[in-house]
């Protein structure tokens, strides 16, 4: 029997239906069906998962937080909060996007989506970047991960340097519109 959830991603509300089946899950998101498989691959308490959606693999971290989880897929971070459903229904998870946060005074504050060590800073204050440009490289779990611009703009400030350890949610740089 399929379970239904309401998921908020940013300001958009989505209806999600999840049903277990042979070889994984069938997930219907906004009327579109997807085959999903989730496998824990982290060892020693590391919350690392292999997430496969319609045959496309993704690395995902899922860390418990107050009232839910923080899930990182690539460099996109999502806060998942579980709300109580009506009697007889499953709780409804509410998902909010994170990672790039609006900055006070305009622009975007880029925060670290994971724990790791900054390997490279490829931008400097005053530099103009386009959507998709590499901003930083963070090494996490022996893998180099490129953090790319989700918005074009001008780098206002850089808060980290190569060799510096960062934690999830830590400010990396400020990008002006």
Backbone as ProteinMPNN parsed JSONL, in Angstrom:
{"seq_chain_A": "XXXXXXXXXXXXXXXXXXXXXXXXXXXXXXXXXXXXXXXXXXXXXXXXXXXXXXXXXXXXXXXXXXXXXXXXXXXXXXXXXXXXXXXXXXXXXXXXXXXXXXXXXXXXXXXXXXXXXXXXXXXXXXXXXXXXXXXXXXXXXXXXXXXXXXXXXXXXXXXXXXXXXXXXXXXXXXXXX", "coords_chain_A": {"N_chain_A": [[0.839, -1.182, 0.0], [0.582, 2.17, -0.854], [2.125, 5.054, 0.605], [1.29, 8.399, 1.378], [2.652, 11.685, 1.174], [3.205, 15.141, 1.995], [5.44, 17.393, 0.654], [7.541, 20.095, 1.144], [9.487, 22.059, -0.864], [11.629, 24.531, -0.868], [9.565, 27.171, -1.595], [7.616, 25.73, -2.773], [5.017, 23.336, -2.74], [4.708, 19.863, -2.796], [3.075, 16.823, -3.752], [3.731, 13.589, -2.7], [3.963, 10.159, -3.33], [4.736, 7.029, -2.0], [5.752, 3.727, -2.526], [6.657, 0.465, -1.62], [8.394, -1.974, -3.518], [9.432, -4.755, -5.645], [12.925, -4.679, -5.892], [13.198, -2.063, -5.017], [11.841, 1.23, -4.494], [8.757, 2.696, -5.575], [8.221, 5.876, -6.49], [6.024, 8.496, -6.682], [5.996, 11.663, -7.818], [4.44, 14.645, -7.975], [2.688, 13.52, -9.868], [4.399, 12.153, -11.621], [6.026, 9.119, -12.103], [8.719, 7.411, -10.506], [11.509, 5.162, -10.257], [13.133, 4.209, -7.415], [15.994, 3.587, -5.474], [17.557, 3.022, -2.391], [20.454, 2.772, -0.545], [22.392, 2.14, 2.288], [25.717, 3.019, 2.499], [27.727, 3.976, 4.024], [30.148, 3.455, 6.616], [30.81, 2.66, 10.052], [29.108, 4.452, 11.38], [28.919, 6.598, 9.635], [26.743, 8.634, 7.869], [26.197, 7.913, 5.053], [24.776, 7.383, 1.882], [23.782, 5.506, -1.021], [21.881, 6.742, -3.488], [19.612, 6.004, -5.91], [17.938, 7.116, -8.692], [15.673, 6.433, -11.088], [17.67, 4.922, -12.366], [19.869, 6.611, -12.253], [22.685, 7.333, -10.379], [23.323, 8.816, -7.145], [25.222, 10.362, -4.558], [24.426, 10.545, -1.195], [24.115, 12.243, 1.913], [22.727, 11.8, 5.093], [21.84, 13.291, 7.915], [20.793, 13.187, 11.29], [18.755, 15.722, 12.672], [17.295, 18.237, 14.825], [13.974, 17.453, 15.058], [13.962, 16.184, 12.572], [15.815, 15.546, 9.594], [18.947, 16.402, 7.995], [19.681, 16.502, 4.703], [22.085, 15.936, 2.261], [22.742, 16.153, -1.095], [24.984, 15.86, -3.544], [25.969, 19.14, -3.885], [23.769, 20.289, -2.827], [21.703, 21.055, -0.188], [19.23, 19.873, 2.044], [16.732, 20.498, 4.421], [14.838, 18.38, 6.323], [11.816, 18.119, 7.846], [9.666, 16.424, 10.026], [6.231, 16.266, 10.225], [3.332, 15.681, 12.236], [0.834, 13.535, 11.016], [-2.71, 13.136, 10.163], [-4.817, 10.973, 12.141], [-4.114, 7.561, 11.564], [-2.672, 8.055, 9.283], [0.509, 8.391, 7.687], [3.25, 10.347, 9.013], [3.868, 13.597, 7.63], [6.578, 14.501, 5.782], [8.38, 17.553, 5.622], [10.188, 19.361, 3.358], [12.832, 21.596, 3.026], [14.776, 23.669, 0.952], [18.298, 24.259, 1.195], [21.679, 25.58, 1.578], [22.457, 27.572, -0.381], [21.963, 30.659, 0.751], [19.828, 33.492, 1.091], [21.428, 36.594, 1.529], [21.797, 39.031, 4.126], [21.19, 42.309, 3.179], [21.292, 41.771, 0.518], [22.189, 39.607, -2.262], [23.895, 36.401, -2.143], [24.658, 34.03, 0.341], [26.997, 31.584, 0.441], [27.098, 28.422, 1.739], [28.773, 25.706, 3.388], [27.992, 22.441, 2.309], [28.738, 20.138, 3.531], [30.965, 18.33, 5.777], [34.476, 18.804, 5.603], [37.65, 19.465, 3.933], [38.887, 22.434, 2.6], [40.166, 22.399, -0.572], [40.771, 23.903, -2.86], [40.379, 27.341, -3.696], [38.751, 28.927, -6.11], [38.007, 31.45, -6.823], [38.004, 35.05, -6.34], [37.57, 38.029, -4.31], [35.61, 40.485, -5.961], [35.628, 39.259, -8.41], [33.752, 38.271, -11.27], [31.29, 35.803, -11.676], [29.679, 33.125, -13.44], [26.584, 31.254, -13.673], [27.081, 27.922, -12.759], [29.858, 28.018, -12.774], [32.928, 26.919, -11.244], [33.473, 27.399, -7.843], [34.723, 26.624, -5.416], [36.698, 23.861, -4.183], [36.047, 21.114, -2.244], [37.362, 18.657, -0.169], [36.039, 15.657, 0.85], [35.615, 12.748, 2.621], [37.674, 11.488, 1.17], [37.154, 12.296, -1.421], [37.178, 14.722, -3.992], [35.102, 17.466, -4.219], [33.411, 19.613, -6.303], [32.223, 22.843, -5.779], [29.775, 24.581, -7.269], [28.612, 27.62, -8.839], [25.307, 28.556, -8.268], [24.005, 30.713, -9.054], [24.622, 33.564, -11.105], [26.952, 36.284, -10.583], [28.828, 38.679, -8.6], [31.719, 38.056, -6.737], [31.762, 38.941, -3.458], [32.915, 38.552, -0.895], [35.332, 36.231, 0.42], [35.461, 33.65, 2.676], [37.04, 31.515, 3.427], [40.067, 29.476, 3.185], [42.501, 27.542, 1.289], [43.161, 24.336, 2.714], [41.77, 24.762, 5.019], [39.53, 23.472, 7.45], [36.072, 22.743, 7.149], [32.643, 22.82, 8.22], [29.261, 21.492, 7.902], [26.992, 24.011, 6.902], [28.675, 26.114, 7.458], [29.856, 29.357, 6.614], [31.096, 30.088, 3.383], [31.522, 31.832, 1.159], [30.493, 35.093, -0.084], [28.225, 36.145, -2.444], [27.374, 38.675, -4.61], [24.433, 39.911, -6.239]], "CA_chain_A": [[0.0, 0.0, 0.0], [1.369, 3.396, -0.983], [1.978, 6.087, 1.625], [1.294, 9.736, 0.776], [3.304, 12.733, 1.944], [3.315, 16.476, 1.424], [6.832, 17.805, 0.774], [7.77, 21.483, 0.756], [10.837, 22.299, -1.36], [11.6, 25.983, -1.015], [8.202, 27.644, -1.354], [6.709, 24.871, -3.532], [4.49, 22.172, -2.047], [4.567, 18.734, -3.715], [2.481, 15.601, -3.228], [4.613, 12.459, -2.968], [3.423, 8.845, -2.98], [5.845, 6.075, -1.925], [5.309, 2.344, -2.392], [7.74, -0.515, -1.73], [8.189, -2.995, -4.526], [10.65, -5.526, -5.909], [14.043, -3.895, -6.399], [13.262, -0.69, -4.529], [10.625, 1.993, -4.243], [8.109, 3.454, -6.646], [7.917, 7.183, -5.932], [5.284, 9.355, -7.601], [6.18, 13.057, -7.432], [3.634, 15.513, -8.841], [2.104, 12.747, -10.957], [5.423, 11.446, -12.406], [6.518, 7.946, -11.392], [10.167, 7.181, -10.541], [12.028, 3.996, -9.551], [14.129, 4.721, -6.478], [16.669, 2.613, -4.612], [18.367, 3.688, -1.379], [21.291, 1.782, 0.137], [23.391, 2.745, 3.16], [27.061, 2.565, 2.145], [28.657, 4.497, 5.023], [30.546, 2.513, 7.66], [31.231, 3.282, 11.304], [28.226, 5.548, 11.744], [28.885, 7.651, 8.614], [25.408, 8.587, 7.271], [26.361, 8.012, 3.606], [23.858, 6.498, 1.169], [23.71, 5.519, -2.474], [20.513, 7.018, -3.908], [19.488, 5.802, -7.352], [16.634, 7.563, -9.176], [15.521, 6.065, -12.499], [18.945, 4.43, -12.868], [20.926, 7.615, -12.096], [23.169, 7.265, -8.996], [23.71, 10.019, -6.419], [25.733, 10.156, -3.211], [23.609, 11.344, -0.278], [24.388, 12.203, 3.346], [21.503, 12.074, 5.854], [22.227, 13.44, 9.31], [19.672, 13.567, 12.154], [18.698, 17.085, 13.21], [16.1, 18.433, 15.645], [12.716, 17.362, 14.329], [14.055, 15.57, 11.25], [17.123, 15.228, 9.028], [19.56, 17.272, 7.0], [20.1, 15.621, 3.619], [22.938, 16.587, 1.27], [22.914, 15.412, -2.344], [25.912, 16.737, -4.26], [26.169, 20.349, -3.083], [22.468, 20.829, -2.43], [21.363, 20.598, 1.154], [17.804, 19.961, 2.31], [16.312, 20.248, 5.798], [13.599, 17.606, 6.289], [11.128, 18.14, 9.14], [8.519, 15.518, 10.012], [5.053, 16.765, 10.923], [2.348, 14.638, 12.513], [-0.299, 13.461, 10.099], [-3.973, 12.804, 10.815], [-4.856, 9.596, 12.648], [-4.127, 6.541, 10.525], [-1.831, 8.441, 8.151], [1.93, 8.559, 7.997], [3.658, 11.738, 9.153], [4.195, 14.257, 6.37], [7.851, 15.208, 5.851], [8.427, 18.845, 4.952], [11.555, 19.533, 2.898], [13.184, 22.963, 2.668], [16.095, 23.748, 0.332], [19.307, 25.04, 1.904], [22.951, 25.571, 0.873], [22.636, 28.953, -0.821], [20.996, 31.387, 1.562], [19.807, 34.932, 0.832], [22.259, 37.327, 2.491], [21.3, 40.328, 4.568], [21.746, 43.355, 2.324], [21.274, 41.321, -0.875], [23.15, 38.607, -2.693], [23.761, 35.026, -1.668], [25.677, 33.473, 1.211], [27.249, 30.196, 0.074], [27.501, 27.694, 2.939], [29.272, 24.359, 3.124], [26.966, 21.409, 2.419], [29.289, 18.937, 4.166], [32.247, 18.456, 6.469], [35.597, 18.505, 4.729], [38.782, 20.391, 3.905], [38.942, 23.221, 1.368], [41.347, 22.07, -1.367], [41.05, 25.023, -3.764], [39.448, 28.455, -3.821], [38.975, 29.309, -7.501], [37.493, 32.797, -7.051], [38.537, 36.085, -5.457], [36.661, 39.166, -4.223], [35.561, 41.334, -7.146], [35.537, 38.433, -9.617], [32.412, 37.959, -11.762], [31.113, 34.383, -11.98], [28.423, 32.753, -14.078], [25.956, 30.042, -13.162], [27.807, 26.708, -13.122], [31.304, 28.163, -12.58], [33.46, 26.316, -10.02], [33.861, 28.386, -6.843], [35.612, 25.992, -4.446], [36.767, 22.401, -4.177], [36.108, 20.614, -0.872], [37.628, 17.222, -0.069], [35.254, 15.015, 1.895], [35.658, 11.288, 2.511], [38.663, 11.17, 0.134], [36.657, 12.684, -2.746], [37.141, 16.154, -4.238], [33.767, 17.881, -4.633], [33.385, 20.988, -6.804], [31.059, 23.651, -5.43], [29.536, 25.434, -8.435], [27.683, 28.734, -8.656], [23.912, 28.328, -8.638], [23.566, 32.013, -9.566], [25.704, 34.433, -11.542], [27.11, 37.477, -9.759], [30.185, 39.115, -8.283], [32.176, 37.591, -5.428], [31.95, 40.075, -2.563], [33.868, 38.157, 0.142], [35.673, 34.812, 0.549], [35.69, 33.45, 4.106], [37.852, 30.32, 3.679], [41.332, 29.365, 2.45], [42.906, 26.144, 1.117], [43.644, 23.687, 3.923], [40.873, 25.031, 6.141], [38.445, 22.507, 7.682], [34.747, 23.367, 7.204], [31.537, 21.973, 8.682], [28.009, 21.839, 7.229], [26.388, 25.271, 7.308], [29.689, 27.153, 7.644], [29.921, 30.315, 5.504], [32.255, 29.947, 2.506], [31.716, 33.092, 0.443], [29.325, 35.939, -0.308], [28.096, 36.467, -3.865], [26.408, 39.75, -4.846], [23.657, 39.773, -7.485]], "C_chain_A": [[0.884, 1.246, 0.0], [1.078, 4.357, 0.168], [2.095, 7.438, 0.941], [1.888, 10.75, 1.745], [3.132, 14.064, 1.228], [4.73, 16.948, 1.7], [6.952, 19.241, 0.297], [9.233, 21.627, 0.381], [10.913, 23.777, -1.69], [10.205, 26.465, -0.669], [7.169, 26.787, -2.075], [6.308, 23.647, -2.721], [4.224, 21.074, -3.069], [3.874, 17.577, -3.006], [3.36, 14.437, -3.66], [3.931, 11.183, -2.479], [4.57, 7.846, -3.049], [5.277, 4.676, -1.7], [6.5, 1.415, -2.567], [7.38, -1.556, -2.769], [9.46, -3.778, -4.731], [11.739, -4.618, -6.479], [14.074, -2.451, -5.943], [11.9, -0.076, -4.299], [10.065, 2.547, -5.545], [7.685, 4.757, -5.986], [7.217, 8.002, -7.005], [5.372, 10.77, -7.052], [5.443, 13.917, -8.438], [3.126, 14.768, -10.07], [3.094, 11.979, -11.817], [6.025, 10.333, -11.562], [8.025, 7.768, -11.596], [10.479, 5.889, -9.794], [13.189, 4.488, -8.698], [14.679, 3.561, -5.646], [17.567, 3.39, -3.66], [19.12, 2.617, -0.604], [22.315, 2.51, 0.999], [24.748, 2.152, 2.817], [28.11, 3.076, 3.121], [28.932, 3.459, 6.093], [30.929, 3.287, 8.911], [30.396, 4.486, 11.679], [28.181, 6.69, 10.75], [27.549, 7.554, 7.881], [25.433, 8.769, 5.749], [25.493, 6.959, 2.929], [24.096, 6.592, -0.328], [22.235, 5.664, -2.808], [20.476, 6.873, -5.416], [18.064, 6.168, -7.756], [16.579, 7.304, -10.672], [16.858, 5.663, -13.124], [20.104, 5.401, -12.753], [21.388, 7.633, -10.638], [23.567, 8.638, -8.444], [24.258, 9.588, -5.07], [24.937, 11.075, -2.297], [24.08, 11.144, 1.158], [23.07, 12.533, 4.043], [21.862, 12.101, 7.33], [21.025, 13.86, 10.143], [19.837, 14.997, 12.663], [17.425, 17.188, 14.05], [14.857, 18.387, 14.765], [12.809, 16.725, 12.959], [15.476, 15.243, 10.85], [17.629, 16.372, 8.17], [20.133, 16.337, 5.944], [20.899, 16.435, 2.616], [23.094, 15.649, 0.09], [23.757, 16.302, -3.238], [26.196, 17.935, -3.374], [24.852, 21.017, -2.749], [22.077, 20.195, -1.102], [19.878, 20.845, 1.398], [17.555, 19.674, 3.786], [14.953, 19.562, 5.727], [13.021, 17.586, 7.696], [9.891, 17.266, 9.036], [7.409, 16.129, 10.851], [4.11, 15.603, 11.177], [1.227, 14.706, 11.496], [-1.57, 13.205, 10.875], [-3.947, 11.344, 11.25], [-4.928, 8.61, 11.49], [-3.283, 6.878, 9.316], [-0.393, 8.588, 8.617], [2.235, 10.032, 8.211], [4.051, 12.315, 7.801], [5.528, 14.968, 6.497], [7.768, 16.52, 5.085], [9.877, 19.121, 4.626], [11.773, 20.987, 2.511], [14.583, 22.975, 2.078], [17.022, 24.595, 1.192], [20.577, 25.012, 1.08], [23.327, 26.945, 0.374], [21.556, 29.734, -0.109], [21.009, 32.856, 1.181], [20.589, 35.653, 1.928], [21.583, 38.63, 2.883], [21.964, 41.398, 3.711], [21.834, 42.939, 0.867], [22.364, 40.32, -1.181], [22.882, 37.259, -2.057], [24.948, 34.641, -0.805], [25.805, 32.002, 0.839], [27.791, 29.496, 1.311], [27.919, 26.278, 2.569], [28.158, 23.332, 3.292], [27.445, 20.177, 3.183], [30.538, 19.285, 4.949], [33.354, 18.124, 5.48], [36.688, 19.54, 4.856], [38.779, 21.108, 2.562], [40.252, 22.897, 0.66], [41.764, 23.243, -2.248], [39.97, 26.084, -3.604], [39.718, 29.032, -5.202], [38.431, 30.687, -7.845], [38.125, 33.756, -6.052], [37.527, 37.226, -5.384], [36.774, 40.065, -5.458], [35.413, 40.564, -8.445], [34.071, 38.179, -9.974], [32.355, 36.483, -12.126], [29.753, 34.171, -12.636], [27.861, 31.497, -13.445], [26.72, 28.823, -13.669], [29.311, 26.803, -12.971], [31.733, 27.513, -11.261], [33.936, 27.432, -9.095], [34.946, 27.832, -5.922], [35.658, 24.497, -4.702], [36.952, 21.993, -2.721], [36.349, 19.115, -0.921], [36.84, 16.69, 1.12], [35.255, 13.518, 1.632], [36.51, 10.844, 1.326], [38.166, 11.435, -1.284], [36.691, 14.198, -2.853], [35.79, 16.507, -4.837], [33.804, 19.341, -5.054], [32.095, 21.662, -6.364], [30.888, 24.668, -6.544], [28.511, 26.513, -8.116], [26.288, 28.341, -9.122], [23.303, 29.596, -9.215], [24.797, 32.75, -10.08], [25.787, 35.638, -10.622], [28.572, 37.818, -9.569], [30.542, 38.651, -6.879], [32.466, 38.819, -4.573], [33.003, 39.756, -1.505], [34.11, 36.657, 0.072], [36.096, 34.61, 1.999], [36.617, 32.283, 4.437], [39.116, 30.348, 2.831], [41.659, 27.882, 2.278], [43.513, 25.59, 2.409], [42.741, 23.863, 5.125], [39.785, 23.962, 6.233], [37.131, 23.277, 7.79], [33.716, 22.331, 7.639], [30.266, 22.376, 7.94], [27.415, 23.125, 7.794], [27.371, 26.4, 7.51], [29.759, 28.046, 6.404], [31.215, 30.151, 4.725], [32.555, 31.24, 1.767], [30.399, 33.811, 0.278], [29.339, 36.369, -1.757], [27.022, 37.53, -4.02], [25.698, 39.508, -6.168], [24.247, 40.612, -8.589]], "O_chain_A": [[1.829, 1.341, 0.782], [-0.054, 4.461, 0.642], [2.903, 7.608, 0.028], [1.666, 10.691, 2.955], [2.938, 14.111, 0.013], [5.184, 16.914, 2.843], [6.524, 19.576, -0.808], [10.119, 21.355, 1.191], [10.331, 24.229, -2.676], [9.709, 26.202, 0.427], [5.974, 27.074, -2.004], [7.148, 23.001, -2.095], [3.588, 21.319, -4.093], [4.061, 17.373, -1.806], [3.697, 14.307, -4.836], [3.397, 11.13, -1.372], [5.301, 7.81, -4.038], [4.445, 4.458, -0.819], [7.263, 1.541, -3.525], [6.227, -1.969, -2.891], [10.467, -3.51, -4.075], [11.502, -3.878, -7.433], [14.897, -1.677, -6.431], [10.936, -0.76, -3.956], [10.803, 2.827, -6.489], [6.893, 4.757, -5.043], [7.745, 8.184, -8.103], [4.885, 11.049, -5.956], [5.779, 13.921, -9.622], [3.129, 15.307, -11.177], [2.667, 11.211, -12.679], [6.479, 10.57, -10.443], [8.541, 7.946, -12.699], [9.806, 5.551, -8.819], [14.12, 5.113, -9.207], [13.942, 2.688, -5.187], [18.263, 4.316, -4.078], [18.524, 1.68, -0.074], [23.026, 3.39, 0.514], [24.921, 0.933, 2.838], [29.265, 2.657, 3.056], [28.053, 2.67, 6.44], [31.33, 4.448, 8.828], [30.919, 5.448, 12.242], [27.475, 7.67, 10.984], [27.24, 6.503, 7.32], [24.776, 9.663, 5.215], [25.47, 5.798, 3.338], [24.55, 7.616, -0.838], [21.427, 4.806, -2.452], [21.225, 7.545, -6.125], [17.1, 5.606, -7.235], [17.347, 7.887, -11.437], [17.147, 6.017, -14.267], [21.226, 5.054, -13.12], [20.588, 7.913, -9.745], [24.072, 9.496, -9.167], [23.826, 8.584, -4.502], [24.787, 12.261, -2.591], [24.402, 10.03, 1.571], [22.367, 13.453, 3.625], [22.152, 11.064, 7.927], [20.305, 14.783, 9.763], [20.934, 15.415, 13.036], [16.569, 16.306, 13.983], [14.709, 19.187, 13.84], [11.817, 16.722, 12.23], [16.254, 14.727, 11.653], [16.857, 17.198, 7.683], [20.967, 15.484, 6.246], [20.455, 17.493, 2.17], [23.518, 14.503, 0.24], [23.313, 17.374, -3.65], [26.62, 17.771, -2.23], [24.828, 22.203, -2.419], [22.117, 18.977, -0.928], [19.335, 21.881, 1.015], [18.102, 18.719, 4.338], [14.017, 20.101, 5.136], [13.658, 17.096, 8.628], [9.147, 17.358, 8.06], [7.602, 16.467, 12.019], [4.093, 14.639, 10.411], [0.735, 15.782, 11.157], [-1.538, 13.071, 12.099], [-3.125, 10.568, 10.762], [-5.702, 8.796, 10.551], [-3.181, 6.064, 8.399], [-0.121, 8.872, 9.783], [1.551, 10.888, 7.65], [4.518, 11.587, 6.925], [5.628, 15.945, 7.24], [7.153, 16.585, 4.021], [10.72, 19.118, 5.522], [10.986, 21.552, 1.752], [15.491, 22.36, 2.637], [16.579, 25.541, 1.844], [20.569, 24.47, -0.025], [24.414, 27.436, 0.678], [20.368, 29.504, -0.333], [22.08, 33.425, 0.966], [20.428, 35.356, 3.112], [20.889, 39.254, 2.079], [23.183, 41.383, 3.539], [22.393, 43.673, 0.053], [23.344, 40.203, -0.445], [21.808, 37.003, -1.512], [26.099, 34.889, -1.165], [24.829, 31.255, 0.913], [28.808, 29.906, 1.87], [27.473, 25.726, 1.563], [27.454, 23.343, 4.302], [26.656, 19.271, 3.455], [31.098, 20.373, 4.814], [33.187, 17.26, 4.619], [36.67, 20.381, 5.755], [38.68, 20.473, 1.512], [41.328, 23.096, 1.223], [42.95, 23.547, -2.373], [38.798, 25.769, -3.403], [40.798, 29.57, -5.445], [38.391, 31.064, -9.016], [38.704, 33.338, -5.05], [36.711, 37.383, -6.292], [37.87, 40.363, -5.933], [35.104, 41.154, -9.48], [33.25, 37.907, -9.099], [33.249, 35.965, -12.796], [28.81, 34.931, -12.417], [28.575, 30.763, -12.762], [26.977, 28.702, -14.867], [29.994, 25.781, -13.03], [30.993, 27.551, -10.278], [34.704, 28.302, -9.504], [35.96, 28.487, -5.678], [34.776, 23.936, -5.351], [37.874, 22.449, -2.045], [35.644, 18.385, -1.618], [36.95, 17.193, 2.238], [34.929, 13.079, 0.529], [36.129, 9.946, 0.574], [38.69, 10.867, -2.243], [36.283, 14.894, -1.923], [35.375, 15.925, -5.839], [34.181, 20.21, -4.268], [31.006, 21.12, -6.553], [31.751, 25.522, -6.747], [27.658, 26.345, -7.244], [26.111, 27.852, -10.238], [22.218, 29.564, -9.795], [25.893, 32.577, -9.547], [24.811, 35.983, -9.955], [29.442, 37.316, -10.279], [29.764, 38.83, -5.942], [33.315, 39.639, -4.923], [33.884, 40.573, -1.237], [33.214, 35.895, -0.29], [36.979, 35.308, 2.497], [36.949, 32.076, 5.604], [39.231, 31.13, 1.888], [41.156, 27.049, 3.031], [44.27, 26.271, 3.101], [42.919, 23.193, 6.142], [39.189, 23.587, 5.223], [37.068, 24.325, 8.432], [33.899, 21.129, 7.448], [30.192, 23.481, 7.402], [27.344, 23.307, 9.01], [26.958, 27.542, 7.716], [29.726, 27.552, 5.277], [32.297, 30.081, 5.308], [33.698, 31.697, 1.745], [29.328, 33.234, 0.468], [30.338, 36.895, -2.248], [25.88, 37.319, -3.61], [26.283, 38.967, -7.106], [23.726, 40.619, -9.705]]}, "name": "protein", "num_of_chains": 1, "seq": "XXXXXXXXXXXXXXXXXXXXXXXXXXXXXXXXXXXXXXXXXXXXXXXXXXXXXXXXXXXXXXXXXXXXXXXXXXXXXXXXXXXXXXXXXXXXXXXXXXXXXXXXXXXXXXXXXXXXXXXXXXXXXXXXXXXXXXXXXXXXXXXXXXXXXXXXXXXXXXXXXXXXXXXXXXXXXXXXX"}
